[in-house]
């Protein structure tokens, strides 16, 4: 965290890119790799990270995020990997309590980014298509 606070934007960009690469490895079950189409379109902006992440973390910590989700009136589906470092129950249980039309799909052999996972990419997109077709009826 201290390294991201250094004044040089170039330094922050470099450190954030390295952190992202390490997290991508740690958060994956079987990654398709850095050369996959989806990952090649990502850009890193340390200034945005420094501005947005503290606010997002605070919304989660003080309960504002869940209160805001109570106002959503359309069905919600969470697609989650069983290898995701964020515990599935920590997503499923709070959302199921506050959302009247909530579905939870747990993908096996899947980390935090199912669209970048060898075993979960196709099940993820199939689940997404199924959920969208349910909502268009």
N, CA, C and O atoms as CSV, one atom per row, in Angstrom:
chain,resi,resn,atom,element,x,y,z
A,1,UNK,N,N,0.835,-1.192,0.000
A,1,UNK,CA,C,0.000,0.000,0.000
A,1,UNK,C,C,0.877,1.252,0.000
A,1,UNK,O,O,0.579,2.221,-0.698
A,2,UNK,N,N,1.948,1.231,0.775
A,2,UNK,CA,C,2.835,2.395,0.825
A,2,UNK,C,C,3.413,2.699,-0.555
A,2,UNK,O,O,3.535,3.861,-0.941
A,3,UNK,N,N,3.763,1.662,-1.286
A,3,UNK,CA,C,4.364,1.853,-2.608
A,3,UNK,C,C,3.397,2.561,-3.556
A,3,UNK,O,O,3.833,3.349,-4.396
A,4,UNK,N,N,2.092,2.297,-3.439
A,4,UNK,CA,C,1.100,2.947,-4.300
A,4,UNK,C,C,0.940,4.426,-3.977
A,4,UNK,O,O,0.439,5.192,-4.801
A,5,UNK,N,N,1.359,4.830,-2.792
A,5,UNK,CA,C,1.210,6.223,-2.376
A,5,UNK,C,C,2.369,7.113,-2.808
A,5,UNK,O,O,2.323,8.327,-2.610
A,6,UNK,N,N,3.402,6.528,-3.394
A,6,UNK,CA,C,4.564,7.323,-3.829
A,6,UNK,C,C,4.112,8.362,-4.841
A,6,UNK,O,O,3.199,8.101,-5.625
A,7,UNK,N,N,4.733,9.537,-4.839
A,7,UNK,CA,C,4.266,10.642,-5.672
A,7,UNK,C,C,4.383,10.425,-7.177
A,7,UNK,O,O,3.599,11.005,-7.928
A,8,UNK,N,N,5.309,9.634,-7.638
A,8,UNK,CA,C,5.507,9.464,-9.066
A,8,UNK,C,C,4.378,8.637,-9.684
A,8,UNK,O,O,4.202,7.475,-9.319
A,9,UNK,N,N,3.605,9.219,-10.620
A,9,UNK,CA,C,2.540,8.458,-11.277
A,9,UNK,C,C,3.081,7.219,-11.999
A,9,UNK,O,O,2.436,6.171,-11.992
A,10,UNK,N,N,4.245,7.331,-12.612
A,10,UNK,CA,C,4.830,6.187,-13.314
A,10,UNK,C,C,5.128,5.055,-12.333
A,10,UNK,O,O,4.901,3.884,-12.637
A,11,UNK,N,N,5.638,5.412,-11.155
A,11,UNK,CA,C,5.935,4.408,-10.135
A,11,UNK,C,C,4.637,3.721,-9.672
A,11,UNK,O,O,4.585,2.496,-9.565
A,12,UNK,N,N,3.618,4.501,-9.407
A,12,UNK,CA,C,2.336,3.942,-8.969
A,12,UNK,C,C,1.751,3.017,-10.027
A,12,UNK,O,O,1.233,1.947,-9.707
A,13,UNK,N,N,1.834,3.432,-11.289
A,13,UNK,CA,C,1.315,2.608,-12.384
A,13,UNK,C,C,2.034,1.260,-12.408
A,13,UNK,O,O,1.403,0.212,-12.551
A,14,UNK,N,N,3.355,1.299,-12.268
A,14,UNK,CA,C,4.162,0.086,-12.321
A,14,UNK,C,C,3.813,-0.854,-11.164
A,14,UNK,O,O,3.633,-2.054,-11.369
A,15,UNK,N,N,3.719,-0.310,-9.963
A,15,UNK,CA,C,3.405,-1.110,-8.779
A,15,UNK,C,C,1.995,-1.686,-8.880
A,15,UNK,O,O,1.785,-2.853,-8.551
A,16,UNK,N,N,1.032,-0.893,-9.325
A,16,UNK,CA,C,-0.342,-1.370,-9.458
A,16,UNK,C,C,-0.437,-2.466,-10.519
A,16,UNK,O,O,-1.176,-3.434,-10.341
A,17,UNK,N,N,0.291,-2.323,-11.601
A,17,UNK,CA,C,0.309,-3.359,-12.644
A,17,UNK,C,C,0.874,-4.668,-12.080
A,17,UNK,O,O,0.352,-5.748,-12.357
A,18,UNK,N,N,1.931,-4.561,-11.298
A,18,UNK,CA,C,2.538,-5.754,-10.690
A,18,UNK,C,C,1.570,-6.388,-9.694
A,18,UNK,O,O,1.418,-7.609,-9.668
A,19,UNK,N,N,0.919,-5.569,-8.881
A,19,UNK,CA,C,-0.072,-6.072,-7.933
A,19,UNK,C,C,-1.197,-6.790,-8.670
A,19,UNK,O,O,-1.626,-7.869,-8.261
A,20,UNK,N,N,-1.668,-6.189,-9.754
A,20,UNK,CA,C,-2.727,-6.804,-10.551
A,20,UNK,C,C,-2.315,-8.156,-11.108
A,20,UNK,O,O,-3.104,-9.101,-11.100
A,21,UNK,N,N,-1.083,-8.253,-11.592
A,21,UNK,CA,C,-0.585,-9.518,-12.128
A,21,UNK,C,C,-0.509,-10.586,-11.037
A,21,UNK,O,O,-0.872,-11.740,-11.268
A,22,UNK,N,N,-0.040,-10.203,-9.854
A,22,UNK,CA,C,0.044,-11.149,-8.747
A,22,UNK,C,C,-1.343,-11.594,-8.289
A,22,UNK,O,O,-1.562,-12.774,-8.018
A,23,UNK,N,N,-2.274,-10.651,-8.203
A,23,UNK,CA,C,-3.645,-10.992,-7.799
A,23,UNK,C,C,-4.307,-11.899,-8.832
A,23,UNK,O,O,-5.028,-12.829,-8.471
A,24,UNK,N,N,-4.068,-11.632,-10.104
A,24,UNK,CA,C,-4.645,-12.467,-11.157
A,24,UNK,C,C,-4.173,-13.912,-11.008
A,24,UNK,O,O,-4.956,-14.843,-11.194
A,25,UNK,N,N,-2.908,-14.099,-10.678
A,25,UNK,CA,C,-2.388,-15.456,-10.463
A,25,UNK,C,C,-3.023,-16.089,-9.230
A,25,UNK,O,O,-3.504,-17.221,-9.279
A,26,UNK,N,N,-3.020,-15.357,-8.136
A,26,UNK,CA,C,-3.510,-15.893,-6.868
A,26,UNK,C,C,-5.019,-16.140,-6.884
A,26,UNK,O,O,-5.504,-17.047,-6.208
A,27,UNK,N,N,-5.753,-15.351,-7.639
A,27,UNK,CA,C,-7.212,-15.426,-7.632
A,27,UNK,C,C,-7.765,-16.389,-8.678
A,27,UNK,O,O,-8.982,-16.500,-8.823
A,28,UNK,N,N,-6.901,-17.085,-9.406
A,28,UNK,CA,C,-7.334,-17.981,-10.484
A,28,UNK,C,C,-7.170,-19.435,-10.088
A,28,UNK,O,O,-6.278,-19.793,-9.319
A,29,UNK,N,N,-8.050,-20.265,-10.629
A,29,UNK,CA,C,-7.913,-21.710,-10.477
A,29,UNK,C,C,-7.032,-22.234,-11.599
A,29,UNK,O,O,-6.032,-22.907,-11.351
A,30,UNK,N,N,-7.412,-21.919,-12.847
A,30,UNK,CA,C,-6.638,-22.321,-14.026
A,30,UNK,C,C,-6.826,-21.241,-15.087
A,30,UNK,O,O,-7.702,-21.340,-15.946
A,31,UNK,N,N,-6.009,-20.234,-15.013
A,31,UNK,CA,C,-6.138,-19.069,-15.876
A,31,UNK,C,C,-5.888,-19.403,-17.344
A,31,UNK,O,O,-5.064,-20.258,-17.672
A,32,UNK,N,N,-6.609,-18.717,-18.212
A,32,UNK,CA,C,-6.355,-18.833,-19.648
A,32,UNK,C,C,-5.057,-18.138,-20.016
A,32,UNK,O,O,-4.538,-18.334,-21.115
A,33,UNK,N,N,-4.526,-17.325,-19.105
A,33,UNK,CA,C,-3.246,-16.667,-19.331
A,33,UNK,C,C,-3.384,-15.209,-19.667
A,33,UNK,O,O,-4.453,-14.736,-20.052
A,34,UNK,N,N,-2.282,-14.500,-19.516
A,34,UNK,CA,C,-2.263,-13.053,-19.742
A,34,UNK,C,C,-2.546,-12.696,-21.189
A,34,UNK,O,O,-2.951,-11.569,-21.475
A,35,UNK,N,N,-2.344,-13.621,-22.099
A,35,UNK,CA,C,-2.561,-13.320,-23.507
A,35,UNK,C,C,-3.987,-13.515,-23.974
A,35,UNK,O,O,-4.265,-13.366,-25.164
A,36,UNK,N,N,-4.901,-13.845,-23.076
A,36,UNK,CA,C,-6.280,-14.062,-23.495
A,36,UNK,C,C,-6.904,-12.761,-23.976
A,36,UNK,O,O,-6.475,-11.673,-23.590
A,37,UNK,N,N,-7.902,-12.880,-24.807
A,37,UNK,CA,C,-8.535,-11.711,-25.415
A,37,UNK,C,C,-9.081,-10.765,-24.357
A,37,UNK,O,O,-8.864,-9.556,-24.440
A,38,UNK,N,N,-9.783,-11.295,-23.365
A,38,UNK,CA,C,-10.408,-10.437,-22.353
A,38,UNK,C,C,-9.371,-9.661,-21.549
A,38,UNK,O,O,-9.579,-8.486,-21.248
A,39,UNK,N,N,-8.257,-10.303,-21.197
A,39,UNK,CA,C,-7.279,-9.609,-20.358
A,39,UNK,C,C,-6.460,-8.602,-21.146
A,39,UNK,O,O,-5.872,-7.696,-20.554
A,40,UNK,N,N,-6.406,-8.733,-22.446
A,40,UNK,CA,C,-5.579,-7.831,-23.239
A,40,UNK,C,C,-6.194,-6.439,-23.384
A,40,UNK,O,O,-5.534,-5.515,-23.860
A,41,UNK,N,N,-7.449,-6.288,-22.977
A,41,UNK,CA,C,-8.138,-5.005,-23.128
A,41,UNK,C,C,-8.162,-4.181,-21.841
A,41,UNK,O,O,-8.818,-3.141,-21.780
A,42,UNK,N,N,-7.463,-4.635,-20.835
A,42,UNK,CA,C,-7.472,-3.935,-19.558
A,42,UNK,C,C,-6.415,-2.845,-19.530
A,42,UNK,O,O,-5.303,-3.021,-20.028
A,43,UNK,N,N,-6.777,-1.730,-18.944
A,43,UNK,CA,C,-5.791,-0.680,-18.739
A,43,UNK,C,C,-5.739,-0.384,-17.240
A,43,UNK,O,O,-6.709,-0.606,-16.515
A,44,UNK,N,N,-4.620,0.106,-16.802
A,44,UNK,CA,C,-4.407,0.368,-15.384
A,44,UNK,C,C,-4.221,1.859,-15.185
A,44,UNK,O,O,-3.442,2.499,-15.892
A,45,UNK,N,N,-4.943,2.408,-14.216
A,45,UNK,CA,C,-4.824,3.832,-13.915
A,45,UNK,C,C,-4.738,3.986,-12.401
A,45,UNK,O,O,-5.744,3.887,-11.697
A,46,UNK,N,N,-3.533,4.227,-11.913
A,46,UNK,CA,C,-3.304,4.336,-10.471
A,46,UNK,C,C,-4.085,5.489,-9.857
A,46,UNK,O,O,-4.530,5.389,-8.714
A,47,UNK,N,N,-4.258,6.571,-10.589
A,47,UNK,CA,C,-4.995,7.722,-10.052
A,47,UNK,C,C,-6.456,7.356,-9.795
A,47,UNK,O,O,-7.029,7.755,-8.781
A,48,UNK,N,N,-7.048,6.606,-10.700
A,48,UNK,CA,C,-8.440,6.172,-10.501
A,48,UNK,C,C,-8.519,5.210,-9.321
A,48,UNK,O,O,-9.420,5.312,-8.489
A,49,UNK,N,N,-7.567,4.274,-9.253
A,49,UNK,CA,C,-7.534,3.327,-8.142
A,49,UNK,C,C,-7.477,4.068,-6.803
A,49,UNK,O,O,-8.240,3.761,-5.887
A,50,UNK,N,N,-6.578,5.036,-6.695
A,50,UNK,CA,C,-6.417,5.785,-5.446
A,50,UNK,C,C,-7.685,6.535,-5.061
A,50,UNK,O,O,-7.967,6.718,-3.877
A,51,UNK,N,N,-8.445,6.968,-6.053
A,51,UNK,CA,C,-9.671,7.717,-5.780
A,51,UNK,C,C,-10.855,6.796,-5.489
A,51,UNK,O,O,-11.633,7.061,-4.572
A,52,UNK,N,N,-10.996,5.732,-6.251
A,52,UNK,CA,C,-12.195,4.888,-6.176
A,52,UNK,C,C,-12.126,3.836,-5.068
A,52,UNK,O,O,-13.099,3.651,-4.337
A,53,UNK,N,N,-10.992,3.144,-4.934
A,53,UNK,CA,C,-10.962,2.023,-4.001
A,53,UNK,C,C,-11.269,2.411,-2.560
A,53,UNK,O,O,-12.060,1.711,-1.928
A,54,UNK,N,N,-10.702,3.474,-1.992
A,54,UNK,CA,C,-11.059,3.822,-0.605
A,54,UNK,C,C,-12.562,4.076,-0.431
A,54,UNK,O,O,-13.149,3.695,0.581
A,55,UNK,N,N,-13.164,4.712,-1.411
A,55,UNK,CA,C,-14.607,4.964,-1.342
A,55,UNK,C,C,-15.390,3.660,-1.403
A,55,UNK,O,O,-16.331,3.462,-0.635
A,56,UNK,N,N,-15.006,2.770,-2.313
A,56,UNK,CA,C,-15.688,1.476,-2.434
A,56,UNK,C,C,-15.526,0.654,-1.156
A,56,UNK,O,O,-16.486,0.049,-0.679
A,57,UNK,N,N,-14.335,0.634,-0.614
A,57,UNK,CA,C,-14.090,-0.108,0.631
A,57,UNK,C,C,-14.944,0.443,1.766
A,57,UNK,O,O,-15.465,-0.325,2.576
A,58,UNK,N,N,-15.092,1.747,1.834
A,58,UNK,CA,C,-15.911,2.363,2.872
A,58,UNK,C,C,-17.396,2.007,2.690
A,58,UNK,O,O,-18.097,1.759,3.671
A,59,UNK,N,N,-17.869,1.981,1.451
A,59,UNK,CA,C,-19.270,1.604,1.195
A,59,UNK,C,C,-19.552,0.187,1.676
A,59,UNK,O,O,-20.619,-0.093,2.221
A,60,UNK,N,N,-18.599,-0.694,1.472
A,60,UNK,CA,C,-18.752,-2.071,1.940
A,60,UNK,C,C,-18.705,-2.123,3.462
A,60,UNK,O,O,-19.517,-2.801,4.092
A,61,UNK,N,N,-17.760,-1.412,4.044
A,61,UNK,CA,C,-17.544,-1.460,5.491
A,61,UNK,C,C,-18.729,-0.900,6.279
A,61,UNK,O,O,-19.124,-1.469,7.296
A,62,UNK,N,N,-19.296,0.216,5.809
A,62,UNK,CA,C,-20.367,0.856,6.582
A,62,UNK,C,C,-21.771,0.371,6.208
A,62,UNK,O,O,-22.758,0.864,6.754
A,63,UNK,N,N,-21.869,-0.586,5.283
A,63,UNK,CA,C,-23.168,-1.161,4.932
A,63,UNK,C,C,-23.933,-0.403,3.863
A,63,UNK,O,O,-25.029,-0.817,3.485
A,64,UNK,N,N,-23.383,0.692,3.369
A,64,UNK,CA,C,-24.077,1.488,2.350
A,64,UNK,C,C,-24.300,0.718,1.057
A,64,UNK,O,O,-25.317,0.900,0.387
A,65,UNK,N,N,-23.356,-0.138,0.709
A,65,UNK,CA,C,-23.484,-0.898,-0.536
A,65,UNK,C,C,-24.692,-1.829,-0.480
A,65,UNK,O,O,-25.466,-1.896,-1.435
A,66,UNK,N,N,-24.858,-2.542,0.621
A,66,UNK,CA,C,-26.024,-3.425,0.747
A,66,UNK,C,C,-27.327,-2.632,0.813
A,66,UNK,O,O,-28.336,-3.054,0.250
A,67,UNK,N,N,-27.314,-1.502,1.487
A,67,UNK,CA,C,-28.524,-0.670,1.536
A,67,UNK,C,C,-28.894,-0.181,0.142
A,67,UNK,O,O,-30.073,-0.136,-0.210
A,68,UNK,N,N,-27.904,0.179,-0.640
A,68,UNK,CA,C,-28.174,0.631,-2.016
A,68,UNK,C,C,-28.725,-0.512,-2.859
A,68,UNK,O,O,-29.583,-0.297,-3.715
A,69,UNK,N,N,-28.239,-1.714,-2.623
A,69,UNK,CA,C,-28.714,-2.867,-3.401
A,69,UNK,C,C,-30.165,-3.202,-3.097
A,69,UNK,O,O,-30.843,-3.809,-3.925
A,70,UNK,N,N,-30.651,-2.818,-1.927
A,70,UNK,CA,C,-32.054,-3.053,-1.584
A,70,UNK,C,C,-32.996,-2.279,-2.501
A,70,UNK,O,O,-34.174,-2.620,-2.608
A,71,UNK,N,N,-32.496,-1.257,-3.150
A,71,UNK,CA,C,-33.316,-0.433,-4.036
A,71,UNK,C,C,-33.415,-1.005,-5.441
A,71,UNK,O,O,-34.203,-0.520,-6.253
A,72,UNK,N,N,-32.629,-2.027,-5.735
A,72,UNK,CA,C,-32.672,-2.645,-7.075
A,72,UNK,C,C,-33.958,-3.430,-7.205
A,72,UNK,O,O,-34.265,-4.258,-6.347
A,73,UNK,N,N,-34.715,-3.188,-8.259
A,73,UNK,CA,C,-36.016,-3.826,-8.408
A,73,UNK,C,C,-36.028,-4.949,-9.447
A,73,UNK,O,O,-37.044,-5.625,-9.606
A,74,UNK,N,N,-34.932,-5.154,-10.143
A,74,UNK,CA,C,-34.867,-6.252,-11.112
A,74,UNK,C,C,-34.203,-7.466,-10.461
A,74,UNK,O,O,-33.517,-7.332,-9.447
A,75,UNK,N,N,-34.406,-8.647,-11.042
A,75,UNK,CA,C,-33.744,-9.837,-10.502
A,75,UNK,C,C,-32.219,-9.694,-10.550
A,75,UNK,O,O,-31.679,-9.045,-11.445
A,76,UNK,N,N,-31.537,-10.300,-9.589
A,76,UNK,CA,C,-30.080,-10.272,-9.515
A,76,UNK,C,C,-29.564,-11.708,-9.507
A,76,UNK,O,O,-30.078,-12.562,-8.784
A,77,UNK,N,N,-28.558,-11.955,-10.310
A,77,UNK,CA,C,-27.878,-13.248,-10.307
A,77,UNK,C,C,-26.403,-13.004,-10.035
A,77,UNK,O,O,-25.768,-12.196,-10.711
A,78,UNK,N,N,-25.863,-13.693,-9.057
A,78,UNK,CA,C,-24.428,-13.644,-8.772
A,78,UNK,C,C,-23.806,-14.926,-9.308
A,78,UNK,O,O,-24.257,-16.026,-8.990
A,79,UNK,N,N,-22.773,-14.776,-10.117
A,79,UNK,CA,C,-22.024,-15.916,-10.641
A,79,UNK,C,C,-20.669,-15.881,-9.942
A,79,UNK,O,O,-19.931,-14.901,-10.048
A,80,UNK,N,N,-20.351,-16.951,-9.231
A,80,UNK,CA,C,-19.204,-16.944,-8.331
A,80,UNK,C,C,-18.388,-18.215,-8.513
A,80,UNK,O,O,-18.952,-19.289,-8.726
A,81,UNK,N,N,-17.079,-18.104,-8.432
A,81,UNK,CA,C,-16.210,-19.267,-8.538
A,81,UNK,C,C,-15.974,-19.919,-7.183
A,81,UNK,O,O,-15.888,-19.233,-6.165
A,82,UNK,N,N,-15.870,-21.238,-7.173
A,82,UNK,CA,C,-15.642,-21.933,-5.903
A,82,UNK,C,C,-14.206,-21.766,-5.399
A,82,UNK,O,O,-13.901,-22.139,-4.266
A,83,UNK,N,N,-13.326,-21.210,-6.232
A,83,UNK,CA,C,-11.940,-20.952,-5.838
A,83,UNK,C,C,-11.695,-19.453,-5.658
A,83,UNK,O,O,-10.562,-19.033,-5.424
A,84,UNK,N,N,-12.725,-18.666,-5.764
A,84,UNK,CA,C,-12.619,-17.216,-5.596
A,84,UNK,C,C,-12.164,-16.925,-4.162
A,84,UNK,O,O,-12.704,-17.505,-3.220
A,85,UNK,N,N,-11.183,-16.040,-3.984
A,85,UNK,CA,C,-10.732,-15.752,-2.621
A,85,UNK,C,C,-11.785,-15.038,-1.774
A,85,UNK,O,O,-11.676,-15.017,-0.548
A,86,UNK,N,N,-12.784,-14.464,-2.398
A,86,UNK,CA,C,-13.902,-13.876,-1.660
A,86,UNK,C,C,-14.868,-15.021,-1.354
A,86,UNK,O,O,-15.413,-15.608,-2.289
A,87,UNK,N,N,-15.101,-15.359,-0.099
A,87,UNK,CA,C,-15.949,-16.509,0.227
A,87,UNK,C,C,-17.346,-16.398,-0.387
A,87,UNK,O,O,-17.995,-15.355,-0.316
A,88,UNK,N,N,-17.784,-17.489,-0.984
A,88,UNK,CA,C,-19.091,-17.516,-1.648
A,88,UNK,C,C,-20.211,-17.134,-0.687
A,88,UNK,O,O,-21.120,-16.390,-1.054
A,89,UNK,N,N,-20.148,-17.636,0.529
A,89,UNK,CA,C,-21.196,-17.331,1.506
A,89,UNK,C,C,-21.259,-15.841,1.806
A,89,UNK,O,O,-22.332,-15.314,2.101
A,90,UNK,N,N,-20.126,-15.156,1.735
A,90,UNK,CA,C,-20.083,-13.718,1.986
A,90,UNK,C,C,-20.752,-12.910,0.896
A,90,UNK,O,O,-21.050,-11.730,1.084
A,91,UNK,N,N,-20.986,-13.533,-0.232
A,91,UNK,CA,C,-21.716,-12.902,-1.336
A,91,UNK,C,C,-23.172,-13.377,-1.302
A,91,UNK,O,O,-24.104,-12.574,-1.331
A,92,UNK,N,N,-23.340,-14.683,-1.243
A,92,UNK,CA,C,-24.675,-15.271,-1.350
A,92,UNK,C,C,-25.605,-14.905,-0.193
A,92,UNK,O,O,-26.734,-14.473,-0.423
A,93,UNK,N,N,-25.157,-15.068,1.010
A,93,UNK,CA,C,-26.045,-14.889,2.173
A,93,UNK,C,C,-26.557,-13.460,2.306
A,93,UNK,O,O,-27.765,-13.267,2.434
A,94,UNK,N,N,-25.679,-12.439,2.280
A,94,UNK,CA,C,-26.208,-11.081,2.414
A,94,UNK,C,C,-27.147,-10.681,1.265
A,94,UNK,O,O,-28.161,-10.020,1.491
A,95,UNK,N,N,-26.807,-11.084,0.037
A,95,UNK,CA,C,-27.657,-10.704,-1.094
A,95,UNK,C,C,-28.989,-11.447,-1.076
A,95,UNK,O,O,-30.021,-10.877,-1.430
A,96,UNK,N,N,-28.974,-12.706,-0.670
A,96,UNK,CA,C,-30.221,-13.476,-0.594
A,96,UNK,C,C,-31.173,-12.883,0.441
A,96,UNK,O,O,-32.392,-12.968,0.286
A,97,UNK,N,N,-30.621,-12.284,1.494
A,97,UNK,CA,C,-31.446,-11.689,2.550
A,97,UNK,C,C,-32.139,-10.403,2.100
A,97,UNK,O,O,-33.244,-10.103,2.554
A,98,UNK,N,N,-31.501,-9.649,1.218
A,98,UNK,CA,C,-32.041,-8.324,0.889
A,98,UNK,C,C,-32.655,-8.224,-0.502
A,98,UNK,O,O,-33.278,-7.215,-0.834
A,99,UNK,N,N,-32.484,-9.257,-1.314
A,99,UNK,CA,C,-32.936,-9.183,-2.699
A,99,UNK,C,C,-34.046,-10.201,-2.932
A,99,UNK,O,O,-33.814,-11.403,-2.796
A,100,UNK,N,N,-35.246,-9.745,-3.281
A,100,UNK,CA,C,-36.362,-10.677,-3.431
A,100,UNK,C,C,-36.161,-11.691,-4.566
A,100,UNK,O,O,-36.517,-12.861,-4.423
A,101,UNK,N,N,-35.600,-11.250,-5.672
A,101,UNK,CA,C,-35.375,-12.163,-6.794
A,101,UNK,C,C,-33.874,-12.341,-6.989
A,101,UNK,O,O,-33.250,-11.664,-7.807
A,102,UNK,N,N,-33.311,-13.270,-6.217
A,102,UNK,CA,C,-31.868,-13.481,-6.239
A,102,UNK,C,C,-31.548,-14.927,-6.562
A,102,UNK,O,O,-32.133,-15.856,-6.005
A,103,UNK,N,N,-30.601,-15.092,-7.478
A,103,UNK,CA,C,-30.081,-16.429,-7.789
A,103,UNK,C,C,-28.572,-16.400,-7.610
A,103,UNK,O,O,-27.914,-15.392,-7.866
A,104,UNK,N,N,-28.044,-17.529,-7.166
A,104,UNK,CA,C,-26.606,-17.657,-6.952
A,104,UNK,C,C,-26.127,-18.885,-7.709
A,104,UNK,O,O,-26.656,-19.981,-7.528
A,105,UNK,N,N,-25.122,-18.696,-8.559
A,105,UNK,CA,C,-24.560,-19.801,-9.341
A,105,UNK,C,C,-23.093,-19.945,-8.941
A,105,UNK,O,O,-22.306,-19.009,-9.086
A,106,UNK,N,N,-22.740,-21.115,-8.441
A,106,UNK,CA,C,-21.362,-21.393,-8.049
A,106,UNK,C,C,-20.709,-22.250,-9.124
A,106,UNK,O,O,-21.139,-23.375,-9.379
A,107,UNK,N,N,-19.666,-21.712,-9.752
A,107,UNK,CA,C,-18.957,-22.430,-10.809
A,107,UNK,C,C,-17.782,-23.202,-10.220
A,107,UNK,O,O,-16.951,-22.625,-9.519
A,108,UNK,N,N,-17.704,-24.523,-10.502
A,108,UNK,CA,C,-16.573,-25.308,-9.988
A,108,UNK,C,C,-15.281,-25.003,-10.745
A,108,UNK,O,O,-15.311,-24.580,-11.901
A,109,UNK,N,N,-14.175,-25.217,-10.094
A,109,UNK,CA,C,-12.839,-24.996,-10.670
A,109,UNK,C,C,-12.734,-23.598,-11.281
A,109,UNK,O,O,-12.311,-23.421,-12.423
A,110,UNK,N,N,-13.134,-22.621,-10.478
A,110,UNK,CA,C,-13.207,-21.248,-10.979
A,110,UNK,C,C,-12.765,-20.262,-9.909
A,110,UNK,O,O,-13.169,-20.361,-8.751
A,111,UNK,N,N,-11.935,-19.316,-10.308
A,111,UNK,CA,C,-11.485,-18.267,-9.418
A,111,UNK,C,C,-12.349,-17.022,-9.514
A,111,UNK,O,O,-13.564,-17.111,-9.694
A,112,UNK,N,N,-11.714,-15.856,-9.393
A,112,UNK,CA,C,-12.418,-14.580,-9.314
A,112,UNK,C,C,-12.905,-14.050,-10.665
A,112,UNK,O,O,-13.840,-13.251,-10.710
A,113,UNK,N,N,-12.296,-14.477,-11.744
A,113,UNK,CA,C,-12.668,-13.974,-13.075
A,113,UNK,C,C,-13.021,-15.142,-13.992
A,113,UNK,O,O,-12.171,-15.600,-14.755
A,114,UNK,N,N,-14.255,-15.630,-13.931
A,114,UNK,CA,C,-14.623,-16.840,-14.675
A,114,UNK,C,C,-14.413,-16.741,-16.183
A,114,UNK,O,O,-14.142,-17.752,-16.831
A,115,UNK,N,N,-14.533,-15.549,-16.751
A,115,UNK,CA,C,-14.346,-15.387,-18.191
A,115,UNK,C,C,-12.885,-15.558,-18.595
A,115,UNK,O,O,-12.575,-15.620,-19.784
A,116,UNK,N,N,-11.988,-15.633,-17.616
A,116,UNK,CA,C,-10.562,-15.848,-17.885
A,116,UNK,C,C,-10.074,-17.200,-17.355
A,116,UNK,O,O,-8.870,-17.419,-17.225
A,117,UNK,N,N,-10.995,-18.090,-17.055
A,117,UNK,CA,C,-10.653,-19.386,-16.461
A,117,UNK,C,C,-10.859,-20.520,-17.465
A,117,UNK,O,O,-11.886,-20.602,-18.139
A,118,UNK,N,N,-9.864,-21.381,-17.541
A,118,UNK,CA,C,-9.877,-22.516,-18.474
A,118,UNK,C,C,-11.117,-23.396,-18.305
A,118,UNK,O,O,-11.760,-23.740,-19.297
A,119,UNK,N,N,-11.463,-23.766,-17.073
A,119,UNK,CA,C,-12.577,-24.684,-16.823
A,119,UNK,C,C,-13.930,-23.978,-16.697
A,119,UNK,O,O,-14.976,-24.622,-16.776
A,120,UNK,N,N,-13.911,-22.684,-16.505
A,120,UNK,CA,C,-15.161,-21.970,-16.206
A,120,UNK,C,C,-15.608,-21.017,-17.296
A,120,UNK,O,O,-16.740,-20.535,-17.253
A,121,UNK,N,N,-14.766,-20.731,-18.265
A,121,UNK,CA,C,-15.123,-19.746,-19.288
A,121,UNK,C,C,-16.441,-20.110,-19.985
A,121,UNK,O,O,-17.353,-19.287,-20.048
A,122,UNK,N,N,-16.542,-21.315,-20.497
A,122,UNK,CA,C,-17.760,-21.712,-21.205
A,122,UNK,C,C,-18.971,-21.800,-20.270
A,122,UNK,O,O,-20.033,-21.284,-20.618
A,123,UNK,N,N,-18.850,-22.441,-19.089
A,123,UNK,CA,C,-19.998,-22.437,-18.172
A,123,UNK,C,C,-20.418,-21.028,-17.755
A,123,UNK,O,O,-21.606,-20.762,-17.573
A,124,UNK,N,N,-19.452,-20.129,-17.604
A,124,UNK,CA,C,-19.784,-18.747,-17.248
A,124,UNK,C,C,-20.637,-18.102,-18.341
A,124,UNK,O,O,-21.700,-17.547,-18.063
A,125,UNK,N,N,-20.164,-18.182,-19.579
A,125,UNK,CA,C,-20.918,-17.552,-20.672
A,125,UNK,C,C,-22.265,-18.232,-20.888
A,125,UNK,O,O,-23.241,-17.562,-21.222
A,126,UNK,N,N,-22.338,-19.547,-20.704
A,126,UNK,CA,C,-23.617,-20.246,-20.829
A,126,UNK,C,C,-24.584,-19.793,-19.736
A,126,UNK,O,O,-25.764,-19.562,-19.999
A,127,UNK,N,N,-24.076,-19.668,-18.508
A,127,UNK,CA,C,-24.908,-19.183,-17.399
A,127,UNK,C,C,-25.385,-17.767,-17.685
A,127,UNK,O,O,-26.551,-17.444,-17.463
A,128,UNK,N,N,-24.498,-16.936,-18.171
A,128,UNK,CA,C,-24.857,-15.556,-18.494
A,128,UNK,C,C,-25.949,-15.518,-19.571
A,128,UNK,O,O,-26.926,-14.781,-19.440
A,129,UNK,N,N,-25.785,-16.295,-20.607
A,129,UNK,CA,C,-26.814,-16.354,-21.659
A,129,UNK,C,C,-28.141,-16.851,-21.110
A,129,UNK,O,O,-29.192,-16.293,-21.425
A,130,UNK,N,N,-28.100,-17.901,-20.287
A,130,UNK,CA,C,-29.339,-18.434,-19.694
A,130,UNK,C,C,-30.046,-17.389,-18.833
A,130,UNK,O,O,-31.262,-17.222,-18.917
A,131,UNK,N,N,-29.276,-16.695,-18.010
A,131,UNK,CA,C,-29.864,-15.687,-17.124
A,131,UNK,C,C,-30.449,-14.533,-17.928
A,131,UNK,O,O,-31.533,-14.043,-17.611
A,132,UNK,N,N,-29.745,-14.099,-18.959
A,132,UNK,CA,C,-30.259,-13.003,-19.787
A,132,UNK,C,C,-31.509,-13.417,-20.551
A,132,UNK,O,O,-32.419,-12.607,-20.728
A,133,UNK,N,N,-31.566,-14.654,-21.003
A,133,UNK,CA,C,-32.759,-15.111,-21.724
A,133,UNK,C,C,-33.954,-15.223,-20.770
A,133,UNK,O,O,-35.090,-14.978,-21.176
A,134,UNK,N,N,-33.707,-15.591,-19.498
A,134,UNK,CA,C,-34.781,-15.631,-18.512
A,134,UNK,C,C,-35.360,-14.229,-18.298
A,134,UNK,O,O,-36.572,-14.068,-18.151
A,135,UNK,N,N,-34.493,-13.226,-18.282
A,135,UNK,CA,C,-34.920,-11.862,-18.003
A,135,UNK,C,C,-35.604,-11.204,-19.192
A,135,UNK,O,O,-36.334,-10.228,-19.021
A,136,UNK,N,N,-35.379,-11.718,-20.385
A,136,UNK,CA,C,-35.983,-11.087,-21.562
A,136,UNK,C,C,-37.376,-11.613,-21.850
A,136,UNK,O,O,-38.029,-11.164,-22.793
A,137,UNK,N,N,-37.833,-12.554,-21.053
A,137,UNK,CA,C,-39.187,-13.108,-21.281
A,137,UNK,C,C,-40.252,-12.234,-20.694
A,137,UNK,O,O,-41.437,-12.552,-20.796
